[in-house]
């Protein structure tokens, strides 16, 4: 996660009204002549928390666009629809039941 953050400033989408997600930051990194796309999701430990726990997802090239079009309606639904399907790519994201 620190490597990704060190290579790009990222684009952050804050979710002030979400009870679970405080923000999602998307990064595009150029490595070995190829772009790689990441989302770092900041999950709140509880509904009223100002802190968050970060998890990284390796996502598709169009994930940022899709998420950005829907996150204002519901950051949680946009997460489940566009980011969570990539949870097994790096195998370092939380497991939800």
N, CA, C and O atoms as CSV, one atom per row, in Angstrom:
chain,resi,resn,atom,element,x,y,z
A,1,UNK,N,N,0.823,-1.177,0.000
A,1,UNK,CA,C,0.000,0.000,0.000
A,1,UNK,C,C,0.879,1.258,0.000
A,1,UNK,O,O,0.582,2.228,-0.697
A,2,UNK,N,N,1.944,1.234,0.773
A,2,UNK,CA,C,2.836,2.399,0.812
A,2,UNK,C,C,3.510,2.619,-0.532
A,2,UNK,O,O,3.714,3.761,-0.941
A,3,UNK,N,N,3.859,1.532,-1.227
A,3,UNK,CA,C,4.462,1.658,-2.548
A,3,UNK,C,C,3.510,2.361,-3.513
A,3,UNK,O,O,3.907,3.280,-4.229
A,4,UNK,N,N,2.271,1.928,-3.527
A,4,UNK,CA,C,1.265,2.533,-4.421
A,4,UNK,C,C,1.103,4.009,-4.089
A,4,UNK,O,O,1.089,4.846,-4.992
A,5,UNK,N,N,0.983,4.338,-2.816
A,5,UNK,CA,C,0.820,5.733,-2.402
A,5,UNK,C,C,2.030,6.588,-2.782
A,5,UNK,O,O,1.890,7.778,-3.065
A,6,UNK,N,N,3.209,5.982,-2.787
A,6,UNK,CA,C,4.419,6.746,-3.092
A,6,UNK,C,C,4.582,7.036,-4.583
A,6,UNK,O,O,5.360,7.913,-4.958
A,7,UNK,N,N,3.868,6.321,-5.426
A,7,UNK,CA,C,4.022,6.463,-6.873
A,7,UNK,C,C,2.990,7.371,-7.530
A,7,UNK,O,O,3.157,7.755,-8.688
A,8,UNK,N,N,1.918,7.722,-6.802
A,8,UNK,CA,C,0.849,8.525,-7.406
A,8,UNK,C,C,0.108,9.267,-6.300
A,8,UNK,O,O,-0.015,8.765,-5.183
A,9,UNK,N,N,-0.380,10.456,-6.610
A,9,UNK,CA,C,-1.167,11.217,-5.636
A,9,UNK,C,C,-2.541,10.605,-5.423
A,9,UNK,O,O,-3.085,10.668,-4.321
A,10,UNK,N,N,-3.100,10.021,-6.458
A,10,UNK,CA,C,-4.411,9.404,-6.362
A,10,UNK,C,C,-5.536,10.410,-6.477
A,10,UNK,O,O,-5.332,11.620,-6.379
A,11,UNK,N,N,-6.723,9.881,-6.685
A,11,UNK,CA,C,-7.954,10.666,-6.740
A,11,UNK,C,C,-8.872,10.131,-5.653
A,11,UNK,O,O,-9.214,8.948,-5.643
A,12,UNK,N,N,-9.270,11.016,-4.729
A,12,UNK,CA,C,-10.045,10.599,-3.572
A,12,UNK,C,C,-11.500,11.016,-3.693
A,12,UNK,O,O,-11.816,12.133,-4.102
A,13,UNK,N,N,-12.376,10.090,-3.326
A,13,UNK,CA,C,-13.814,10.326,-3.267
A,13,UNK,C,C,-14.241,10.147,-1.811
A,13,UNK,O,O,-14.268,9.025,-1.304
A,14,UNK,N,N,-14.573,11.250,-1.138
A,14,UNK,CA,C,-15.003,11.217,0.255
A,14,UNK,C,C,-16.481,10.890,0.349
A,14,UNK,O,O,-17.282,11.306,-0.489
A,15,UNK,N,N,-16.828,10.141,1.380
A,15,UNK,CA,C,-18.223,9.733,1.602
A,15,UNK,C,C,-18.631,10.177,3.000
A,15,UNK,O,O,-18.578,9.392,3.947
A,16,UNK,N,N,-19.035,11.423,3.127
A,16,UNK,CA,C,-19.350,11.990,4.435
A,16,UNK,C,C,-20.587,11.383,5.078
A,16,UNK,O,O,-20.684,11.349,6.305
A,17,UNK,N,N,-21.523,10.910,4.288
A,17,UNK,CA,C,-22.771,10.384,4.850
A,17,UNK,C,C,-22.794,8.860,4.976
A,17,UNK,O,O,-23.742,8.304,5.530
A,18,UNK,N,N,-21.787,8.191,4.481
A,18,UNK,CA,C,-21.755,6.727,4.555
A,18,UNK,C,C,-21.479,6.277,5.990
A,18,UNK,O,O,-20.690,6.894,6.705
A,19,UNK,N,N,-22.132,5.210,6.394
A,19,UNK,CA,C,-21.911,4.656,7.730
A,19,UNK,C,C,-20.741,3.674,7.759
A,19,UNK,O,O,-20.292,3.290,8.839
A,20,UNK,N,N,-20.243,3.265,6.599
A,20,UNK,CA,C,-19.183,2.256,6.554
A,20,UNK,C,C,-17.902,2.722,5.869
A,20,UNK,O,O,-16.808,2.330,6.275
A,21,UNK,N,N,-18.022,3.545,4.845
A,21,UNK,CA,C,-16.855,3.943,4.047
A,21,UNK,C,C,-16.649,5.446,4.179
A,21,UNK,O,O,-17.554,6.231,3.899
A,22,UNK,N,N,-15.447,5.844,4.609
A,22,UNK,CA,C,-15.197,7.275,4.728
A,22,UNK,C,C,-14.618,7.855,3.444
A,22,UNK,O,O,-14.892,9.005,3.100
A,23,UNK,N,N,-13.809,7.051,2.726
A,23,UNK,CA,C,-13.262,7.534,1.455
A,23,UNK,C,C,-12.681,6.374,0.657
A,23,UNK,O,O,-12.348,5.319,1.197
A,24,UNK,N,N,-12.571,6.609,-0.650
A,24,UNK,CA,C,-11.907,5.675,-1.549
A,24,UNK,C,C,-10.943,6.497,-2.400
A,24,UNK,O,O,-11.326,7.512,-2.982
A,25,UNK,N,N,-9.696,6.051,-2.465
A,25,UNK,CA,C,-8.701,6.733,-3.295
A,25,UNK,C,C,-8.240,5.782,-4.383
A,25,UNK,O,O,-7.859,4.644,-4.109
A,26,UNK,N,N,-8.277,6.256,-5.616
A,26,UNK,CA,C,-7.871,5.454,-6.777
A,26,UNK,C,C,-6.492,5.900,-7.243
A,26,UNK,O,O,-6.176,7.089,-7.263
A,27,UNK,N,N,-5.679,4.913,-7.616
A,27,UNK,CA,C,-4.324,5.159,-8.092
A,27,UNK,C,C,-4.107,4.430,-9.404
A,27,UNK,O,O,-4.627,3.332,-9.605
A,28,UNK,N,N,-3.344,5.033,-10.292
A,28,UNK,CA,C,-2.891,4.329,-11.497
A,28,UNK,C,C,-1.371,4.426,-11.517
A,28,UNK,O,O,-0.801,5.517,-11.493
A,29,UNK,N,N,-0.730,3.269,-11.561
A,29,UNK,CA,C,0.718,3.151,-11.451
A,29,UNK,C,C,1.262,2.512,-12.727
A,29,UNK,O,O,0.730,1.512,-13.207
A,30,UNK,N,N,2.311,3.091,-13.260
A,30,UNK,CA,C,2.950,2.553,-14.459
A,30,UNK,C,C,4.157,1.720,-14.038
A,30,UNK,O,O,5.146,2.255,-13.537
A,31,UNK,N,N,4.068,0.407,-14.247
A,31,UNK,CA,C,5.134,-0.523,-13.858
A,31,UNK,C,C,5.438,-1.434,-15.039
A,31,UNK,O,O,4.539,-2.048,-15.614
A,32,UNK,N,N,6.708,-1.513,-15.390
A,32,UNK,CA,C,7.148,-2.415,-16.470
A,32,UNK,C,C,6.302,-2.252,-17.735
A,32,UNK,O,O,5.796,-3.226,-18.293
A,33,UNK,N,N,6.164,-1.011,-18.167
A,33,UNK,CA,C,5.477,-0.676,-19.419
A,33,UNK,C,C,3.987,-1.005,-19.413
A,33,UNK,O,O,3.388,-1.212,-20.468
A,34,UNK,N,N,3.392,-1.053,-18.222
A,34,UNK,CA,C,1.977,-1.390,-18.120
A,34,UNK,C,C,1.352,-0.632,-16.950
A,34,UNK,O,O,1.972,-0.481,-15.897
A,35,UNK,N,N,0.123,-0.156,-17.143
A,35,UNK,CA,C,-0.598,0.507,-16.060
A,35,UNK,C,C,-1.291,-0.528,-15.175
A,35,UNK,O,O,-1.834,-1.523,-15.654
A,36,UNK,N,N,-1.255,-0.264,-13.882
A,36,UNK,CA,C,-1.949,-1.072,-12.886
A,36,UNK,C,C,-2.827,-0.120,-12.087
A,36,UNK,O,O,-2.418,1.003,-11.792
A,37,UNK,N,N,-4.015,-0.556,-11.741
A,37,UNK,CA,C,-4.998,0.307,-11.095
A,37,UNK,C,C,-5.348,-0.236,-9.716
A,37,UNK,O,O,-5.575,-1.434,-9.546
A,38,UNK,N,N,-5.387,0.662,-8.735
A,38,UNK,CA,C,-5.629,0.279,-7.357
A,38,UNK,C,C,-6.675,1.195,-6.733
A,38,UNK,O,O,-6.807,2.360,-7.109
A,39,UNK,N,N,-7.409,0.651,-5.779
A,39,UNK,CA,C,-8.327,1.431,-4.951
A,39,UNK,C,C,-7.963,1.149,-3.501
A,39,UNK,O,O,-7.870,-0.007,-3.088
A,40,UNK,N,N,-7.759,2.209,-2.737
A,40,UNK,CA,C,-7.549,2.058,-1.297
A,40,UNK,C,C,-8.818,2.565,-0.624
A,40,UNK,O,O,-9.173,3.740,-0.713
A,41,UNK,N,N,-9.485,1.639,0.050
A,41,UNK,CA,C,-10.775,1.930,0.672
A,41,UNK,C,C,-10.561,2.096,2.171
A,41,UNK,O,O,-9.904,1.276,2.812
A,42,UNK,N,N,-11.119,3.154,2.710
A,42,UNK,CA,C,-11.014,3.462,4.131
A,42,UNK,C,C,-12.354,3.134,4.799
A,42,UNK,O,O,-13.325,3.878,4.664
A,43,UNK,N,N,-12.389,2.009,5.521
A,43,UNK,CA,C,-13.602,1.557,6.206
A,43,UNK,C,C,-13.632,2.095,7.633
A,43,UNK,O,O,-12.628,2.048,8.344
A,44,UNK,N,N,-14.774,2.600,8.040
A,44,UNK,CA,C,-14.959,3.050,9.422
A,44,UNK,C,C,-15.132,1.834,10.323
A,44,UNK,O,O,-15.844,0.899,9.955
A,45,UNK,N,N,-14.496,1.821,11.499
A,45,UNK,CA,C,-14.704,0.693,12.418
A,45,UNK,C,C,-16.111,0.661,12.998
A,45,UNK,O,O,-16.618,-0.400,13.366
A,46,UNK,N,N,-16.743,1.840,13.077
A,46,UNK,CA,C,-18.145,1.900,13.472
A,46,UNK,C,C,-18.766,3.151,12.850
A,46,UNK,O,O,-18.058,4.013,12.330
A,47,UNK,N,N,-20.044,3.236,12.907
A,47,UNK,CA,C,-20.795,4.280,12.202
A,47,UNK,C,C,-20.377,5.695,12.587
A,47,UNK,O,O,-20.415,6.596,11.750
A,48,UNK,N,N,-19.981,5.903,13.835
A,48,UNK,CA,C,-19.706,7.250,14.323
A,48,UNK,C,C,-18.217,7.580,14.386
A,48,UNK,O,O,-17.844,8.633,14.904
A,49,UNK,N,N,-17.379,6.717,13.879
A,49,UNK,CA,C,-15.932,6.893,13.973
A,49,UNK,C,C,-15.398,7.899,12.961
A,49,UNK,O,O,-15.889,8.000,11.837
A,50,UNK,N,N,-14.376,8.641,13.391
A,50,UNK,CA,C,-13.658,9.522,12.469
A,50,UNK,C,C,-12.414,8.837,11.927
A,50,UNK,O,O,-11.809,9.313,10.967
A,51,UNK,N,N,-12.031,7.727,12.535
A,51,UNK,CA,C,-10.888,6.946,12.067
A,51,UNK,C,C,-11.363,5.941,11.027
A,51,UNK,O,O,-12.561,5.716,10.857
A,52,UNK,N,N,-10.392,5.338,10.331
A,52,UNK,CA,C,-10.759,4.293,9.381
A,52,UNK,C,C,-9.610,3.320,9.201
A,52,UNK,O,O,-8.460,3.626,9.518
A,53,UNK,N,N,-9.935,2.150,8.692
A,53,UNK,CA,C,-8.952,1.108,8.393
A,53,UNK,C,C,-8.853,0.986,6.887
A,53,UNK,O,O,-9.862,0.819,6.201
A,54,UNK,N,N,-7.626,1.071,6.371
A,54,UNK,CA,C,-7.417,1.050,4.918
A,54,UNK,C,C,-7.151,-0.354,4.410
A,54,UNK,O,O,-6.452,-1.146,5.042
A,55,UNK,N,N,-7.731,-0.643,3.243
A,55,UNK,CA,C,-7.497,-1.895,2.536
A,55,UNK,C,C,-7.295,-1.578,1.070
A,55,UNK,O,O,-7.904,-0.655,0.530
A,56,UNK,N,N,-6.426,-2.357,0.429
A,56,UNK,CA,C,-6.097,-2.096,-0.974
A,56,UNK,C,C,-6.718,-3.170,-1.870
A,56,UNK,O,O,-6.771,-4.349,-1.521
A,57,UNK,N,N,-7.179,-2.725,-3.021
A,57,UNK,CA,C,-7.747,-3.607,-4.043
A,57,UNK,C,C,-7.072,-3.283,-5.366
A,57,UNK,O,O,-6.884,-2.112,-5.698
A,58,UNK,N,N,-6.711,-4.300,-6.117
A,58,UNK,CA,C,-6.235,-4.104,-7.488
A,58,UNK,C,C,-7.464,-4.220,-8.376
A,58,UNK,O,O,-8.086,-5.280,-8.447
A,59,UNK,N,N,-7.813,-3.135,-9.051
A,59,UNK,CA,C,-9.088,-3.054,-9.773
A,59,UNK,C,C,-8.872,-2.877,-11.264
A,59,UNK,O,O,-7.738,-2.751,-11.726
A,60,UNK,N,N,-9.949,-2.869,-12.003
A,60,UNK,CA,C,-9.901,-2.670,-13.452
A,60,UNK,C,C,-9.725,-1.198,-13.810
A,60,UNK,O,O,-9.908,-0.315,-12.972
A,61,UNK,N,N,-9.374,-0.954,-15.044
A,61,UNK,CA,C,-9.094,0.407,-15.498
A,61,UNK,C,C,-10.314,1.315,-15.479
A,61,UNK,O,O,-10.161,2.534,-15.410
A,62,UNK,N,N,-11.509,0.767,-15.535
A,62,UNK,CA,C,-12.717,1.592,-15.560
A,62,UNK,C,C,-13.431,1.678,-14.204
A,62,UNK,O,O,-14.505,2.271,-14.108
A,63,UNK,N,N,-12.848,1.098,-13.176
A,63,UNK,CA,C,-13.489,1.069,-11.864
A,63,UNK,C,C,-13.666,2.471,-11.288
A,63,UNK,O,O,-14.717,2.784,-10.729
A,64,UNK,N,N,-12.656,3.306,-11.418
A,64,UNK,CA,C,-12.751,4.669,-10.877
A,64,UNK,C,C,-13.913,5.423,-11.502
A,64,UNK,O,O,-14.681,6.072,-10.793
A,65,UNK,N,N,-14.050,5.349,-12.800
A,65,UNK,CA,C,-15.134,6.040,-13.494
A,65,UNK,C,C,-16.489,5.538,-13.012
A,65,UNK,O,O,-17.374,6.332,-12.693
A,66,UNK,N,N,-16.648,4.226,-12.962
A,66,UNK,CA,C,-17.920,3.645,-12.542
A,66,UNK,C,C,-18.247,4.011,-11.097
A,66,UNK,O,O,-19.377,4.391,-10.792
A,67,UNK,N,N,-17.271,3.898,-10.218
A,67,UNK,CA,C,-17.497,4.237,-8.812
A,67,UNK,C,C,-17.866,5.712,-8.669
A,67,UNK,O,O,-18.788,6.053,-7.928
A,68,UNK,N,N,-17.156,6.577,-9.367
A,68,UNK,CA,C,-17.382,8.022,-9.233
A,68,UNK,C,C,-18.772,8.443,-9.675
A,68,UNK,O,O,-19.279,9.470,-9.223
A,69,UNK,N,N,-19.391,7.674,-10.543
A,69,UNK,CA,C,-20.719,8.017,-11.032
A,69,UNK,C,C,-21.827,7.614,-10.054
A,69,UNK,O,O,-22.959,8.081,-10.178
A,70,UNK,N,N,-21.508,6.749,-9.081
A,70,UNK,CA,C,-22.559,6.238,-8.194
A,70,UNK,C,C,-22.314,6.430,-6.706
A,70,UNK,O,O,-23.231,6.236,-5.908
A,71,UNK,N,N,-21.099,6.806,-6.309
A,71,UNK,CA,C,-20.789,6.820,-4.881
A,71,UNK,C,C,-21.579,7.863,-4.085
A,71,UNK,O,O,-21.819,7.668,-2.893
A,72,UNK,N,N,-21.986,8.962,-4.720
A,72,UNK,CA,C,-22.746,9.977,-3.992
A,72,UNK,C,C,-24.139,9.472,-3.590
A,72,UNK,O,O,-24.672,9.879,-2.557
A,73,UNK,N,N,-24.717,8.601,-4.389
A,73,UNK,CA,C,-26.006,7.991,-4.042
A,73,UNK,C,C,-25.835,6.994,-2.902
A,73,UNK,O,O,-26.638,6.967,-1.969
A,74,UNK,N,N,-24.789,6.176,-2.980
A,74,UNK,CA,C,-24.497,5.203,-1.928
A,74,UNK,C,C,-23.079,4.676,-2.121
A,74,UNK,O,O,-22.813,3.902,-3.041
A,75,UNK,N,N,-22.178,5.102,-1.247
A,75,UNK,CA,C,-20.789,4.632,-1.331
A,75,UNK,C,C,-20.723,3.124,-1.117
A,75,UNK,O,O,-19.927,2.431,-1.750
A,76,UNK,N,N,-21.569,2.625,-0.216
A,76,UNK,CA,C,-21.579,1.182,0.054
A,76,UNK,C,C,-22.010,0.360,-1.145
A,76,UNK,O,O,-21.370,-0.634,-1.485
A,77,UNK,N,N,-23.096,0.774,-1.787
A,77,UNK,CA,C,-23.560,0.042,-2.969
A,77,UNK,C,C,-22.546,0.133,-4.098
A,77,UNK,O,O,-22.318,-0.852,-4.801
A,78,UNK,N,N,-21.933,1.300,-4.285
A,78,UNK,CA,C,-20.922,1.457,-5.335
A,78,UNK,C,C,-19.706,0.585,-5.038
A,78,UNK,O,O,-19.116,0.008,-5.951
A,79,UNK,N,N,-19.329,0.488,-3.757
A,79,UNK,CA,C,-18.228,-0.393,-3.365
A,79,UNK,C,C,-18.538,-1.841,-3.709
A,79,UNK,O,O,-17.729,-2.520,-4.341
A,80,UNK,N,N,-19.716,-2.319,-3.293
A,80,UNK,CA,C,-20.079,-3.720,-3.537
A,80,UNK,C,C,-20.170,-4.032,-5.025
A,80,UNK,O,O,-19.834,-5.135,-5.457
A,81,UNK,N,N,-20.619,-3.076,-5.793
A,81,UNK,CA,C,-20.814,-3.305,-7.224
A,81,UNK,C,C,-19.509,-3.234,-8.017
A,81,UNK,O,O,-19.312,-4.019,-8.944
A,82,UNK,N,N,-18.618,-2.306,-7.667
A,82,UNK,CA,C,-17.462,-2.043,-8.527
A,82,UNK,C,C,-16.099,-2.388,-7.931
A,82,UNK,O,O,-15.156,-2.634,-8.684
A,83,UNK,N,N,-15.965,-2.415,-6.621
A,83,UNK,CA,C,-14.643,-2.670,-6.021
A,83,UNK,C,C,-14.562,-4.048,-5.390
A,83,UNK,O,O,-13.585,-4.763,-5.611
A,84,UNK,N,N,-15.551,-4.437,-4.617
A,84,UNK,CA,C,-15.512,-5.719,-3.904
A,84,UNK,C,C,-15.306,-6.920,-4.821
A,84,UNK,O,O,-14.645,-7.870,-4.399
A,85,UNK,N,N,-15.830,-6.940,-6.052
A,85,UNK,CA,C,-15.568,-8.096,-6.920
A,85,UNK,C,C,-14.069,-8.347,-7.170
A,85,UNK,O,O,-13.696,-9.434,-7.612
A,86,UNK,N,N,-13.229,-7.375,-6.898
A,86,UNK,CA,C,-11.781,-7.540,-7.070
A,86,UNK,C,C,-11.077,-7.960,-5.779
A,86,UNK,O,O,-9.848,-7.953,-5.723
A,87,UNK,N,N,-11.825,-8.321,-4.754
A,87,UNK,CA,C,-11.235,-8.586,-3.445
A,87,UNK,C,C,-10.251,-9.752,-3.424
A,87,UNK,O,O,-9.365,-9.781,-2.570
A,88,UNK,N,N,-10.379,-10.696,-4.323
A,88,UNK,CA,C,-9.475,-11.851,-4.322
A,88,UNK,C,C,-8.207,-11.637,-5.139
A,88,UNK,O,O,-7.310,-12.480,-5.099
A,89,UNK,N,N,-8.106,-10.538,-5.875
A,89,UNK,CA,C,-6.935,-10.323,-6.745
A,89,UNK,C,C,-5.660,-10.248,-5.916
A,89,UNK,O,O,-4.695,-10.948,-6.222
A,90,UNK,N,N,-5.629,-9.425,-4.885
A,90,UNK,CA,C,-4.447,-9.306,-4.029
A,90,UNK,C,C,-4.576,-10.131,-2.753
A,90,UNK,O,O,-3.582,-10.354,-2.061
A,91,UNK,N,N,-5.767,-10.581,-2.436
A,91,UNK,CA,C,-6.063,-11.384,-1.251
A,91,UNK,C,C,-5.609,-10.692,0.041
A,91,UNK,O,O,-5.069,-11.336,0.940
A,92,UNK,N,N,-5.834,-9.378,0.122
A,92,UNK,CA,C,-5.485,-8.661,1.359
A,92,UNK,C,C,-6.609,-7.716,1.780
A,92,UNK,O,O,-6.386,-6.782,2.550
A,93,UNK,N,N,-7.789,-7.957,1.284
A,93,UNK,CA,C,-8.939,-7.138,1.669
A,93,UNK,C,C,-9.766,-7.898,2.699
A,93,UNK,O,O,-9.635,-9.116,2.819
A,94,UNK,N,N,-10.615,-7.193,3.441
A,94,UNK,CA,C,-11.413,-7.888,4.465
A,94,UNK,C,C,-12.402,-8.854,3.845
A,94,UNK,O,O,-12.864,-8.669,2.719
A,95,UNK,N,N,-12.710,-9.877,4.600
A,95,UNK,CA,C,-13.686,-10.868,4.153
A,95,UNK,C,C,-15.037,-10.533,4.775
A,95,UNK,O,O,-15.166,-10.451,5.996
A,96,UNK,N,N,-16.036,-10.342,3.926
A,96,UNK,CA,C,-17.383,-10.042,4.394
A,96,UNK,C,C,-18.256,-11.268,4.229
A,96,UNK,O,O,-18.120,-12.012,3.258
A,97,UNK,N,N,-19.142,-11.477,5.166
A,97,UNK,CA,C,-20.069,-12.613,5.090
A,97,UNK,C,C,-21.370,-12.205,4.503
A,97,UNK,O,O,-22.270,-13.032,4.363
